[in-house]
Amino acid sequence: MQSLLAVNFGDMFKTLFNDMGFMQGSWQNYVMILISFVLMYLAIVKKFEPMLLLPIAFGMFLINIPGAEHVLWGQHPAGNNDFDAVEAESRGLLWYLYFGVDKVIYPPLIFLGIGAMTDFGPLIANPKSMLIGTGAQLGVFVAFTLAIFCGFSVAAAASIAIIGGADGPTAIYVTSKLSPDLVSTIAIAAYSYMALIPIIQKPIMKLLTTKKERLIKMKPLRQVSKLEKILFPIIITLVVGIILPDAIALLGMLMLGNLFKESGVVDRLSTQAQHGLMNTITIFLGVAVGCKAKGEMFLDYHTLIIIAIGLFAFIMGTVGGILVAKVMCKLTKGQINPLIGSAGVSAVPMAARISEDVGRQYDPQNHLLMHAMGPNVAGVIGSAIAAGALLAFFYPTYVDGTAVASAVSSVQTIIA
């Protein structure tokens, strides 16, 4: 009996020892844990996009704790990493949270909340600012071309390119459809650059504008009627939906949220979209994205290339918006301050605040915030349209591997 107990206890302790995390982990896991600590520091201490960076960092931290993946995510059949292949009886919490990313549910719901918090009045009052938002999409197309040259597939290149729109939910939406394995890399790159907007944009703004241009004071915007604000989301949804149906999931939810806000008859829905729903989905989205940043997948030279291309895309998006604003300044004989061009990227309202800050550095009485909000919200619409265009071109080819190879060959031939 004593011998049997000794054997049983011995086997139990041996099993416990083998199940311990440090027996299962790799160096990649520990590197990713350190990276997650850095991201937490940036979110908590530096306050860089803490609403999403903190849950993303903690999701990354959780999934890289050695031995935790099978508990938190679930058991994959041998050699199979597909989301749907996780055995039903072993699915963990993170599998269910990630369902909203895999099935592209969270990003449109985030857009619903953004729409409920957004005032499209400055864009309605100055429709020309839509051109600046369009110009800021330059980063998307430059990044796409660079990614193709770096050897990425068309689907991956389209996913990388959308970082240039400076819109995290849009980046996740496109990548979830085209290149699911890149979701965590692209999401972290997109939100990191959005958090670094003051550092990235200010030198570019000063480099591309003259002191005389920075001192331009713009005329106050006209008052926008309630009827205009109600009709705007309906008309935009109808026009874009007919022309580009692939953009309707993001754009439609954005405009529905805005209609909640501007109609004035569903305050409870508007409040819920802005606060309760937005906060809940933000938590789920952040943790779910972070949990895909596993060491063996994330620590790859392709990741560094994606991050570098994403940074260049963000820079070119800022450059594109400023250049369009400079052209408009010339055409209007100095009525447009080119500083508002940097707000053409989709980071609302941070990019608009940067335009205000730089303008006031040169003239404390020069207030550009409301003028910059026009291009800023135009950038949100522009990024959704760019996402729809990329999906319209490349989503069908992603499903068909033969078509992907053909598309890659065609695009590389055109570029060459």
Secondary structure, DSSP 8 states (H G I E B T S, - for coil): -HHHHHHHHHHHHHHHHHHSGGGT--HHHHHHHHHHHHHHHHHHTS-SSHHHHHHHHHHHHHHTSTT-HHHHT----TT---GGGS-GGG--HHHHHHHHHHTT-HHHHHHHHHHHH---HHHHH-TTHHHHHHHTTHHHHHHHHHHHHTT--HHHHHHHHGGGGT-HHHHHHHHHHH-GGGHHHHHHHHHHHHHTHHHHHHHHHHHHS-HHHHT----------HHHHHHHHHHHHHHHHHH-GGGHHHHHHHHHHHHHHHHSS-HHHHHHHHTHHHHHHHHHHHHHHHTT--HHHHSSHHHHHHHHHHHHHHHHHHHHHHHHHHHHHHHTTS-S-GGGGGGGSS-TTHHHHHHHHHHHHH-TT---HHHHHHHHHHHHHHHHHHHHHHHHHHHHHHHSHHHHHHHHHHHHHHH-
